[in-house]
Amino acid sequence: MILRRLALLLVALAQVSGAPRFYDDDPIRAEPKPLQVDSALSRKISDYYDFFLNTLGHPGERHKKDHLIPAQGINTLGEVPDGPWYANRHYFKRMSVKELVAGPGNSTPPSMDGQWTVVAAKNEGITPGFTIVDAARRRYIVKFDPSRNPELATSADVISSKFFHALGYHVPENYIVHFPPDQLRIGEETMLTDRLGKQRRMTQRDVTEILLNVPRSSEGTYRAVASLYLPIKPIGPFRYHSTRSDDPNDIVPHEHRRDLRGLNVFCAWLAHDDSRAINTLDGLVTENGVQFVKHFLIDFGSTLGSASNGPNTPRSGPEYLFAWKPAIFQVFTMGLFVPEWARAKYPDIPSVGTFEADVFNAERWVAEYPNPAFSNRLPDDAFWGTRQVMAFTDEEIRAMVRTGEYSDPEAEKYVADCLIKRRDKIGRAFFSKVLPLDRFRVEDGRLAFDDLEVQHGFRESRTHTVQWSRYDNGSGEKTELPGQTTFTLPQPSPAADYLCAVIRGEDARKTVTAYLRVRGGKAEVVGLTRTW
């Protein structure tokens, strides 16, 4: 708590003392070495409490009509540095197809050389499962598909974990496995908590009862997703608002983190409406001799049209589980009004569920209930996420969907087709909210960039104008350079080594201001700001 207050105080003092905007190490690509965390309290978050808190209340700090709160936890370019929350991957450092399909790892599936020891039964959540230890003494959570929808949840879990990894989040390794019933043995000290909350020794009958409720192949084997235990000491989920009081490194309110605001775009793409606190996990890890808290997304069985225990409901995504306005509207229309989402068509493919792209509305997509970080998303946060979604080619998407191991080729094709269509809808929806320029660089003495809306074929061309100024890094003052309206870099005066370029398209409200540091005859883009 003391360190957090000190950090906030230093930020406030910097703002009033005229501290420079840019330092020699800007833009920062990775977070500084974390502070040591000797211990952190393990906690649980009630799913019901979280629902009512976010549905009936407004936790965290929210925007006001006259005061928008810009994203935090970013560098001077508006990017999220590598750290315990996030790692820049596919869009920033192009991954090969082999790397994309590997995801967080694909070399340590459960060993089939010996039996798996059941050390616990999954008694939380909505899907049956076990915790097992394989012959190599690795620990996994094993989860199954709903009985009427083989491959539905397991495919979604594996595919989405690959995408979220490529998008920069810390996630577990997930594997699709097939095993006979005699692959399982019960550990001598394995306990089970029954429906009355009492603990007792687990028996073979308990295993049989779980397996009776999951699909079984004609060969007598069971298909499941095996999630390798994370190499952490778990301390419970994180919230999408506020900070952890026992983590001195957690100084940015979660509702203002760009990697959590922008996560809204990724969840919309993959139909991850179950994106809530219960499907996250914090854990203590030790790297380079320092113990700190690392943050993970987990449990992706409720994505791609799956609700883990069956197909998702058609209203999941278009509407919250409960909201006053739609409820009142239905009352006054006596239920005669049919919302657009109710007109969606779904294929008769049990392994796909309610996943579609024709009615999908990227701007209106919501999670099951309000999420403070998602609610705080601004156009530049959406742009940060959208360019990453658009970075996946059709071929890359199809290769990643193939890791779901659908037995029906039509299911694989349909899911990939939907992701491609949803990707393009996201691009059209959110690129138009800002001037979508990115990848700024200096080439042959000129300021260059990519117009992503043009690059991805959403419009044929755009004319860009620019006005250069000298920038005083100490005072923040800009001195316009008359006549400097081409993208050729002007020469800064001897007293200034920073330039700024304000770039516009046809809409004067939408601008990108690029800040360049000029030293030793070389210019480097070190800062970006956007208006809309």
Order of alpha helices (4+ residues) and beta strands (2+ residues): alpha-alpha-alpha-beta-beta-beta-alpha-beta-beta-beta-beta-alpha-beta-beta-alpha-alpha-beta-beta-alpha-alpha-alpha-alpha-alpha-beta-beta-alpha-beta-beta-beta-beta-beta
